[in-house]
Amino acid sequence: MDLLKRPASGRPATRRVLNVGGGTKGVALPPHFQDWEQLLLDIDSRVGADLVCDARTLRASVEANAFDAVYCSHNLEHYYRHDVDKVLQGFLHVLTTDGFAEIRVPDIGELIKLMAKNEMDVEQEVYRANIGPISAHDMIYGYAPEIEASGQDFYAHKTGFSRDSLLRALHSNGFGEIYFAPPLALLELHVFAFRTGADAALRAELTLGEPVATEAQHASVLPARRAVHGADTDPVQTLYQRAAAAFAADRWDEAAALTDEALALEPSLPALHYLLGCCRMARDQPAVALESFERCLDLRPKEPLLAEARARQTLCRTRIASSDGKH
């Protein structure tokens, strides 16, 4: 039987976790995975992984609903910002309906605060781990001794996360319920992101507190207008949520159509123009995507949407310039 496929009879007796980028099975997973079947995914063919591939290709490499959990410890920061979406959508693809992704990344937001408060140099030691001293440079760009010894660029860090940016990335890629957990290392973000939600038994098993409210995240960019529309539910927010879910499932035409419907009702919401731009980028239409991101910025969105729109605007311009250079 293919290890990467779930038996046709349904959920196996032993729950299964996909360890993404773990490097080796010699490093123990957290205790709650003790009785689980672990399969290792890694890009390095030398580590004896069950699946040797780039996590950006998970949707094509592994069948849907094949795992009860994904464990990703200090790997997500090794992808460029625009590729993080592909990895997270791959996680969502391989998880069962009630599955979850446990993700750990360096907390760059807190690192920046620490450096500013203490006037620290980028090469200065921030803390000492079991592998040796860790500098701010190591946290931001990757552990320098490992990169030098291996000669492999994939050990470098290509993006970074604050608490809010990690939360946005998970919500925007379709995860339904998210819990922040105590960090297992210094200056670390540690989250459990559920495809749908966690029942009481699983919350107790994983010692989870209260989830971060999805509704609050939507409200931050889509303020309620129920009084204006005279309805119990806001039709614009409903369309936005349906569009975001379609986008996360790679149904970009559907997502764009739903966003257009929402814009017909409320053309002055920056978040809708941003989402439409993302749909157009996914359909490889950087010129019209750029128009959407510029319209979003014209409406003066607040942070964090402002930073996200500026980053996508720059990416569009880069793609357009690259395309023009080929002709």
Steps between C-alpha positions, in 0.01 A plus 500: 500500500622851418602660830370836382146378443230445759350151489173482307324368810539839668698625799764249615514395864826695544485871431753629248717812506705638210823651633585771245866595479593317818840392363507171691274270697772496764364826640195421711169668424304656790360244749143523368620324183653210695252236381455641150642363178757752374592548134789734423499742206824676415659662196839344588526147355782412744287494818293188432168676454186305412422769243776703334344813355459873537209581732377751242392202287297321768172538312645308206709253703259374765133406475239702687392415859798269550617623843348585835771758571793684347798591718717780362774618735718790384447425133236747379748789519716323237260599220463834330203701619297437183564123528373472858145493358584191290641318803204582725250405229690172469461441874127564472480261203659201679307544827181318592196716570576510873878504451744768614841645420738565788741773388803652671694798358738765636318799646659779295254754636622448856862481383473846345353640822781339703770637270355850508456500877855379570668670202635163386717440195379245245802275569453511877398181681130500585490169686691173531344178366620141522674547162682812618451879513220643285537852366234734365653437157444124545135555592433728205708340224556141618755323720827605339718200604246255353472690172878521466564135594230360272555731205122489450303819450176334612622529859478879473198694622309681227218656701404573858189524716349706775202370695257698283660414165497127581137524603411681176681242290311213664158667481543614139593147391187341640577378853181526702616505864837605637653471847821657624688265733795560735826516304731199522811716446602860562358769268270255327142501370316171556154444353245225443300576185192282440347442161154541657511486880606300804254306714520512879691170527772610260531841663556326832749254347706784352451730804357779287351818635256720313517536121575827328162615372476487122210745514724762659750470219236556234356791695840673500483549122126462435310707759139395550242690298185312609317821583570633150388184324211432736584132548606275786809396305726724300479389133839652420673308776322180394620545141850582624520183710372286211752663266787444745405133535484459121838668464656265757367204298658634177158582352624837386229578244231434760686707758535791257129486407393503866735789574355695206152443647618637834664800332172580324345539846794671671766634259687697766634206705878459451493131602276411207731664247792320664328161470409566137863586431609169657254314274640675196858422602408134543362505145832647381354842418753733669396814309133491608603371843716810536192715434317328787787544745542866402126556552533333840786736592306803368238422765766533772468166682632465850775263607544211448310518170707801393826304518348197327366710210831680454686169489262359236524826302878461487472135399263591214739763371788252514302241303395756240859620456622141472238421237583815302868406506430172323354669193 
